[in-house]
């Protein structure tokens, strides 16, 4: 990972239909063949349509413009986990990055390795209410299943690298 450059703060926008735009101020910490790595230490700012605050746990994010998912390593001491936001492929913006969330979230809970796909109810609501078209719905289902299988196998090098980035001192 090329992380020799100075740390740069970028804004990550997560668009939920119809919930609005959520944002996170994160630090760009590197880029490699797997994508762009962002880090949010405890205290990093976030905002939502009706709330704002700071992160209470550290996170690391991996995203790339050609993939329909964004990985989040969450350093929550009570539920350390890797969450995958299934989404339309992220886009680079002037402020940083943005992506449209497609609701389904494969999650691997540490240390027991349990993998589940969360938010089927939100996915069903989005399909039923027309917030997600049939092509996006199919992308969400197939990507969620594929990512859940990657989490179960645990063989991708980037899976371990996210925990390593999370554990580095800032």
N, C-alpha and C positions, 0 to 999 in steps of 0.2 A: 504494500500500500504506500502510495506517495503521500506522506504527511509532513514533508519538510517545510512546506509553506506556512506562513503565519496563519493562526486560527482566524477564520472569518465567520461572522454571524450572518445567518440566513434565516428567512422566514419560510416555514413550511405551512402551506394552506391545505387543509383537508375539507373538501366540499361534500356535505351530506345533503342528499335530496329527500325531502324538502327542508331539512333541518337547518340549513345555512352553512356558513363558513366558519370553521374552527382554524386557529393558527397557533404555531409554536415557534418561538425564537430559539434556534439551535445553532451549534457551532459546526462549521464544515471542518472535518478533521482528516479527510483523505479521499482519495479516489484510486480505484484499482480495476481489474478486469471484471469484478462483480458489481461495480457501480460506485455511487457517491455515498460516503459515510458521514453522517451527522451525529452530533452528540448533544444531549441536553442534561447538564448537571443539575442537581437539586438547586432550586431557586430560579431556573429558567422560566421566562414569562410564557404564558399561553392565554388564549382568549377563545370565547365561544359566543354565539349570538346573545346570550343572556347572562354571561358570567366571564370572569377572568381571574387569573391567579398566577401561581408559580408551581413548578413541578415539585412534588414532595418526594419523588424517587428519581434516580438517574435513569436516562434512556439512551439507547443508541439506535439509529435509524439507517437502513440501507435501502437505496432506491436507484432506479435506472429508468431512462426514458423509453426503453424498449420492452419493459416488463409490466404485466398487469397485477403487480403486487408490490407492497412496501413492507419490509420487515422491521419490527420494533422489539429490541431487547429491553426488557423492563426489570430494573434492579430492585424490585419490591421485596423486602426481606420476608414478608409473609406469603408471597406467591411469586417468586422469581420465575419469569416466563419469557417466551419468545412468541410474540403475536404477529400474524401476517394480515395486513389490511389488503383484501382483494379490491382492486380498483381498476379504473381505466388507466392506461400507461401514464405515469407522471410526466409533467411538462416543466421545463425550466422557465422561470419568470424573472423579471428584473430584480425582485426581492429575494428569490431563491427557487422554490419549487412549489407545485400545486398538483393535487390529484383529486379525482372524483371517486368517493368511496362507494363500493358496490355491496356493502353490508356484511358479507360473510367473512369470518375471521378464523382461520385455522390458528390454534394456540397449542404450544408445547409447554407444559408446566414442569419446572425443575423442582426437585431433583428426581422425581419419580418417572419422568418421561411421558406422562399421560398426554395424549394428543386428542383434541376435539375441535369440531367446527362450531363456532358460536354464532349467534344472531340470526338463526333461521327465521325467527319471528319477524325481525326487521326486514329481512330479505322478502319474505312472503308479503308483508305490507307494501313494500316498494313495488313489487310486481303487480299486486292487486290494484293499487292506486295509480298505476301508470307513471311512477317516478323512475322506473327502470324499463327500458324497452326490451323486447324478447332477445335481441342479440347480446345486450349487456347482461341479461339474466343468464343466458347460456355461458357467457364468458365467466361470470361469477361462479357458477356451479362447477364448471370444469377446472377453473384455476384453484378454487378452494380444495377440491379433491386432490389435485396434483400437489399443491403445497402441503396438505396434510400428510400425504405419502412421503414427501421429502423430509418432513419433520420426523415421521416415524422411522425412516431409514437412518437419518442422522449422518449421512455420509458426505454431504456437501461441505467443503472446507469453510465456506463463509458462515456456516452455522456456528462453528467454534470461534471464528474470528470476531464475531459480534460480541461474545462474552469477553474476549481479550481486550477489545477496544473499550468496553464498559469498565473493565477493571483497571485501566491505565490511569495514573494520576494526571490531573489537568495542569 
